[in-house]
Amino acid sequence: MLARGNRITRGAEYKAVVRRGARCAAVHTVTYVATTSEPRSARFGFIVSKQVGSAVVRNTVRRRLKAVCAEALGDVRAGTDVVIRALPGAATADYAELRDEVSRCLSRKAAA
């Protein structure tokens, strides 16, 4: 689980990362990465819309993405903000597929 300090919580912060961050698209997710010079740990945010599915499905996808990011936390450069948008296909993707997609994008855009 991601600690509170490792999460993006404000809408303006989500918007800033999506607008100015580097974009990496995959089959089930779109990852936005924005690097800052702030001396803090990496932060993650998740966007899972109703197009993904019911509340149960959306929460399952969100939990899987949080677990993937918790694993990758040590590999992401300090001061980096990451927002992951789940696409409708993420509802049928298993954990390994989501992990591979997010890991590939993070290694390309936010490696330490």
MDAnalysis code that builds the backbone (N, CA, C; Angstrom):
import MDAnalysis as mda
import numpy as np

u = mda.Universe.empty(336, n_residues=112, atom_resindex=np.repeat(np.arange(112), 3), trajectory=True)
u.add_TopologyAttr("name", ["N", "CA", "C"] * 112)
u.add_TopologyAttr("resid", np.arange(1, 113))
u.add_TopologyAttr("resname", ["MET", "LEU", "ALA", "ARG", "GLY", "ASN", "ARG", "ILE", "THR", "ARG", "GLY", "ALA", "GLU", "TYR", "LYS", "ALA", "VAL", "VAL", "ARG", "ARG", "GLY", "ALA", "ARG", "CYS", "ALA", "ALA", "VAL", "HIS", "THR", "VAL", "THR", "TYR", "VAL", "ALA", "THR", "THR", "SER", "GLU", "PRO", "ARG", "SER", "ALA", "ARG", "PHE", "GLY", "PHE", "ILE", "VAL", "SER", "LYS", "GLN", "VAL", "GLY", "SER", "ALA", "VAL", "VAL", "ARG", "ASN", "THR", "VAL", "ARG", "ARG", "ARG", "LEU", "LYS", "ALA", "VAL", "CYS", "ALA", "GLU", "ALA", "LEU", "GLY", "ASP", "VAL", "ARG", "ALA", "GLY", "THR", "ASP", "VAL", "VAL", "ILE", "ARG", "ALA", "LEU", "PRO", "GLY", "ALA", "ALA", "THR", "ALA", "ASP", "TYR", "ALA", "GLU", "LEU", "ARG", "ASP", "GLU", "VAL", "SER", "ARG", "CYS", "LEU", "SER", "ARG", "LYS", "ALA", "ALA", "ALA"])
u.atoms.positions = np.array([
    [0.839, -1.184, 0.000],
    [0.000, 0.000, 0.000],
    [0.879, 1.240, 0.000],
    [0.442, 2.245, -0.680],
    [1.186, 3.495, -0.740],
    [0.866, 4.362, 0.466],
    [1.910, 4.894, 1.081],
    [1.734, 5.796, 2.212],
    [1.158, 7.122, 1.719],
    [0.586, 7.887, 2.610],
    [-0.039, 9.163, 2.242],
    [0.952, 10.097, 1.558],
    [2.190, 10.086, 1.992],
    [3.207, 10.943, 1.387],
    [3.562, 10.562, -0.036],
    [3.169, 9.375, -0.452],
    [3.464, 8.887, -1.800],
    [2.255, 8.968, -2.721],
    [1.226, 9.747, -2.319],
    [0.036, 9.856, -3.149],
    [-0.216, 11.305, -3.546],
    [-0.713, 11.487, -4.753],
    [-1.170, 12.800, -5.197],
    [-2.624, 12.904, -4.758],
    [-2.962, 13.987, -4.060],
    [-4.299, 14.076, -3.481],
    [-5.136, 15.234, -4.010],
    [-4.529, 16.233, -4.604],
    [-5.274, 17.408, -5.045],
    [-5.522, 17.377, -6.557],
    [-6.693, 17.830, -6.947],
    [-7.059, 17.855, -8.355],
    [-6.122, 18.697, -9.199],
    [-5.658, 19.804, -8.648],
    [-4.744, 20.678, -9.390],
    [-3.421, 19.975, -9.660],
    [-2.978, 19.127, -8.728],
    [-1.738, 18.389, -8.932],
    [-1.905, 17.334, -10.027],
    [-3.067, 16.651, -10.034],
    [-3.353, 15.701, -11.110],
    [-3.293, 16.407, -12.459],
    [-3.974, 17.547, -12.539],
    [-4.061, 18.294, -13.781],
    [-2.680, 18.734, -14.255],
    [-1.843, 19.193, -13.333],
    [-0.503, 19.645, -13.691],
    [0.331, 18.500, -14.257],
    [0.251, 17.331, -13.650],
    [1.040, 16.188, -14.129],
    [0.556, 15.751, -15.508],
    [-0.758, 15.690, -15.699],
    [-1.300, 15.252, -16.980],
    [-0.953, 16.261, -18.080],
    [-0.972, 17.542, -17.758],
    [-0.710, 18.566, -18.776],
    [0.765, 18.696, -19.129],
    [1.659, 18.656, -18.138],
    [3.063, 18.927, -18.436],
    [3.949, 17.691, -18.373],
    [3.394, 16.553, -17.993],
    [4.190, 15.350, -17.857],
    [4.411, 14.623, -19.171],
    [5.459, 13.805, -19.189],
    [5.725, 12.950, -20.341],
    [4.686, 11.837, -20.349],
    [4.209, 11.475, -21.537],
    [3.119, 10.516, -21.677],
    [3.654, 9.205, -22.230],
    [3.178, 8.111, -21.658],
    [3.547, 6.782, -22.142],
    [2.260, 5.961, -22.222],
    [1.846, 5.617, -23.439],
    [0.597, 4.884, -23.638],
    [0.866, 3.393, -23.775],
    [-0.037, 2.606, -23.236],
    [0.018, 1.153, -23.348],
    [-1.401, 0.668, -23.655],
    [-1.584, -0.632, -23.690],
    [-2.884, -1.196, -24.060],
    [-3.951, -0.886, -23.010],
    [-3.608, -1.017, -21.728],
    [-4.589, -0.875, -20.654],
    [-4.443, 0.397, -19.828],
    [-3.327, 1.103, -19.978],
    [-3.070, 2.289, -19.161],
    [-2.387, 3.379, -19.973],
    [-2.493, 4.600, -19.472],
    [-1.703, 5.724, -19.964],
    [-1.010, 6.302, -18.742],
    [0.310, 6.417, -18.801],
    [1.093, 6.884, -17.668],
    [1.676, 8.255, -17.986],
    [1.492, 9.189, -17.067],
    [2.042, 10.535, -17.194],
    [3.092, 10.705, -16.100],
    [4.279, 11.192, -16.476],
    [5.377, 11.342, -15.522],
    [5.906, 12.763, -15.595],
    [5.917, 13.446, -14.466],
    [6.461, 14.802, -14.373],
    [7.538, 14.810, -13.297],
    [8.715, 15.270, -13.649],
    [9.798, 15.332, -12.680],
    [9.914, 16.750, -12.137],
    [10.184, 16.838, -10.857],
    [10.381, 18.119, -10.199],
    [11.702, 18.076, -9.453],
    [12.154, 19.218, -8.989],
    [13.398, 19.274, -8.226],
    [13.134, 19.301, -6.718],
    [11.897, 19.050, -6.325],
    [11.542, 19.074, -4.908],
    [12.179, 17.889, -4.181],
    [12.710, 18.135, -2.983],
    [13.346, 17.041, -2.222],
    [12.311, 16.220, -1.451],
    [11.579, 15.389, -2.143],
    [10.560, 14.545, -1.517],
    [10.507, 13.230, -2.262],
    [9.810, 12.292, -1.691],
    [9.690, 10.992, -2.357],
    [8.729, 11.088, -3.539],
    [8.767, 10.079, -4.389],
    [7.893, 10.050, -5.568],
    [6.441, 9.939, -5.122],
    [5.537, 10.524, -5.918],
    [4.109, 10.473, -5.617],
    [3.362, 9.886, -6.803],
    [2.281, 9.176, -6.498],
    [1.485, 8.505, -7.518],
    [0.020, 8.899, -7.387],
    [-0.662, 8.978, -8.521],
    [-2.097, 9.235, -8.553],
    [-2.730, 8.320, -9.585],
    [-4.008, 8.027, -9.405],
    [-4.697, 7.073, -10.267],
    [-6.025, 7.656, -10.727],
    [-6.312, 7.496, -12.024],
    [-7.569, 7.937, -12.595],
    [-8.240, 6.701, -13.174],
    [-9.360, 6.317, -12.572],
    [-10.109, 5.143, -13.035],
    [-11.559, 5.592, -13.196],
    [-11.978, 5.834, -14.437],
    [-13.304, 6.384, -14.692],
    [-14.370, 5.294, -14.714],
    [-15.619, 5.725, -14.793],
    [-16.740, 4.789, -14.844],
    [-16.755, 3.962, -16.119],
    [-16.025, 4.380, -17.136],
    [-15.935, 3.599, -18.368],
    [-15.223, 2.263, -18.133],
    [-14.433, 2.185, -17.079],
    [-13.710, 0.947, -16.771],
    [-14.679, -0.129, -16.299],
    [-15.693, 0.258, -15.554],
    [-16.671, -0.721, -15.090],
    [-17.387, -0.253, -13.839],
    [-17.992, -1.217, -13.166],
    [-18.723, -0.912, -11.929],
    [-17.748, -0.500, -10.826],
    [-18.279, -0.075, -9.708],
    [-17.441, 0.365, -8.588],
    [-16.512, -0.749, -8.112],
    [-16.997, -1.965, -8.104],
    [-16.177, -3.095, -7.673],
    [-14.994, -3.280, -8.622],
    [-15.259, -3.211, -9.910],
    [-14.208, -3.384, -10.914],
    [-13.209, -2.225, -10.843],
    [-13.710, -0.999, -10.729],
    [-12.822, 0.169, -10.650],
    [-11.913, 0.082, -9.432],
    [-12.463, -0.296, -8.297],
    [-11.643, -0.401, -7.095],
    [-10.624, -1.522, -7.197],
    [-10.976, -2.613, -7.867],
    [-10.023, -3.696, -8.066],
    [-8.861, -3.219, -8.942],
    [-9.175, -2.519, -10.017],
    [-8.130, -1.990, -10.894],
    [-7.254, -1.005, -10.127],
    [-7.856, -0.122, -9.354],
    [-7.104, 0.861, -8.577],
    [-6.183, 0.177, -7.566],
    [-6.671, -0.841, -6.881],
    [-5.840, -1.568, -5.915],
    [-4.662, -2.249, -6.601],
    [-4.899, -2.830, -7.763],
    [-3.803, -3.466, -8.505],
    [-2.752, -2.446, -8.916],
    [-3.199, -1.289, -9.397],
    [-2.254, -0.250, -9.800],
    [-1.469, 0.285, -8.604],
    [-2.125, 0.433, -7.465],
    [-1.422, 0.875, -6.256],
    [-0.366, -0.132, -5.838],
    [-0.674, -1.422, -5.931],
    [0.291, -2.461, -5.569],
    [1.489, -2.440, -6.521],
    [1.233, -2.240, -7.799],
    [2.315, -2.153, -8.780],
    [3.225, -0.972, -8.449],
    [2.648, 0.160, -8.135],
    [3.430, 1.354, -7.831],
    [4.185, 1.217, -6.512],
    [3.603, 0.533, -5.548],
    [4.301, 0.304, -4.281],
    [5.553, -0.538, -4.521],
    [5.473, -1.509, -5.427],
    [6.643, -2.325, -5.782],
    [7.708, -1.485, -6.471],
    [7.284, -0.579, -7.344],
    [8.208, 0.202, -8.164],
    [8.716, 1.458, -7.465],
    [8.267, 1.735, -6.270],
    [8.598, 2.986, -5.578],
    [10.105, 3.200, -5.461],
    [10.859, 2.164, -5.182],
    [12.308, 2.300, -5.034],
    [13.034, 2.609, -6.331],
    [12.416, 2.310, -7.462],
    [13.052, 2.515, -8.766],
    [12.742, 3.873, -9.376],
    [11.837, 4.628, -8.755],
    [11.413, 5.920, -9.308],
    [12.209, 7.037, -8.644],
    [12.696, 7.962, -9.456],
    [13.502, 9.076, -8.991],
    [12.739, 9.930, -7.981],
    [13.418, 10.425, -6.973],
    [12.801, 11.279, -5.956],
    [12.297, 12.562, -6.608],
    [11.168, 13.062, -6.141],
    [10.588, 14.286, -6.669],
    [9.730, 14.084, -7.907],
    [9.514, 12.842, -8.304],
    [8.738, 12.543, -9.500],
    [7.268, 12.378, -9.158],
    [6.399, 12.913, -9.996],
    [4.957, 12.717, -9.871],
    [4.490, 11.847, -11.028],
    [3.702, 10.816, -10.722],
    [3.225, 9.874, -11.723],
    [1.707, 9.774, -11.600],
    [1.008, 9.921, -12.722],
    [-0.433, 9.709, -12.761],
    [-0.696, 8.600, -13.770],
    [-1.461, 7.596, -13.348],
    [-1.790, 6.477, -14.217],
    [-3.291, 6.501, -14.469],
    [-3.645, 6.586, -15.762],
    [-5.046, 6.562, -16.175],
    [-5.352, 5.158, -16.685],
    [-6.343, 4.523, -16.069],
    [-6.757, 3.191, -16.504],
    [-7.728, 3.315, -17.669],
    [-7.474, 2.569, -18.715],
    [-8.368, 2.544, -19.872],
    [-9.405, 1.440, -19.669],
    [-10.509, 1.452, -20.411],
    [-11.557, 0.446, -20.195],
    [-11.074, -0.998, -20.248],
    [-10.059, -1.289, -21.026],
    [-9.534, -2.640, -21.115],
    [-8.849, -3.121, -19.847],
    [-8.533, -2.208, -18.932],
    [-7.866, -2.581, -17.683],
    [-8.752, -3.469, -16.816],
    [-10.053, -3.415, -17.039],
    [-10.985, -4.230, -16.248],
    [-10.750, -5.713, -16.464],
    [-10.310, -6.104, -17.657],
    [-10.098, -7.518, -17.957],
    [-8.638, -7.919, -17.863],
    [-7.755, -6.967, -17.628],
    [-6.326, -7.266, -17.535],
    [-6.004, -7.864, -16.174],
    [-5.090, -8.813, -16.158],
    [-4.682, -9.368, -14.866],
    [-3.526, -8.535, -14.298],
    [-3.128, -8.867, -13.090],
    [-2.121, -8.092, -12.377],
    [-0.792, -8.060, -13.133],
    [-0.390, -9.181, -13.693],
    [0.898, -9.254, -14.381],
    [0.937, -8.324, -15.595],
    [-0.153, -8.256, -16.343],
    [-0.207, -7.359, -17.504],
    [-0.086, -5.904, -17.071],
    [-0.827, -5.523, -16.037],
    [-0.755, -4.145, -15.541],
    [0.645, -3.833, -15.030],
    [1.244, -4.774, -14.308],
    [2.598, -4.575, -13.776],
    [3.598, -4.373, -14.909],
    [3.518, -5.190, -15.944],
    [4.453, -5.070, -17.060],
    [4.314, -3.723, -17.771],
    [3.079, -3.292, -18.002],
    [2.846, -2.014, -18.684],
    [3.388, -0.838, -17.877],
    [3.014, -0.802, -16.608],
    [3.429, 0.325, -15.766],
    [4.941, 0.308, -15.561],
    [5.513, -0.858, -15.330],
    [6.959, -0.959, -15.133],
    [7.729, -0.493, -16.369],
    [7.226, -0.866, -17.549],
    [7.888, -0.449, -18.791],
    [7.862, 1.072, -18.918],
    [6.709, 1.666, -18.657],
    [6.605, 3.124, -18.767],
    [7.440, 3.827, -17.713],
    [7.454, 3.333, -16.505],
    [8.236, 3.965, -15.457],
    [9.738, 3.842, -15.732],
    [10.162, 2.714, -16.269],
    [11.588, 2.543, -16.553],
    [12.030, 3.482, -17.683],
    [11.123, 3.789, -18.611],
    [11.456, 4.687, -19.715],
    [11.438, 6.150, -19.287],
    [10.531, 6.521, -18.389],
    [10.312, 7.946, -18.090],
    [10.803, 8.399, -16.716],
    [10.841, 7.491, -15.727],
    [11.106, 7.959, -14.359],
    [12.157, 7.151, -13.630],
    [13.031, 6.494, -14.347],
    [14.042, 5.657, -13.684],
    [15.001, 6.509, -12.861],
    [15.390, 5.947, -11.722],
    [16.278, 6.670, -10.807],
    [17.715, 6.663, -11.296],
])
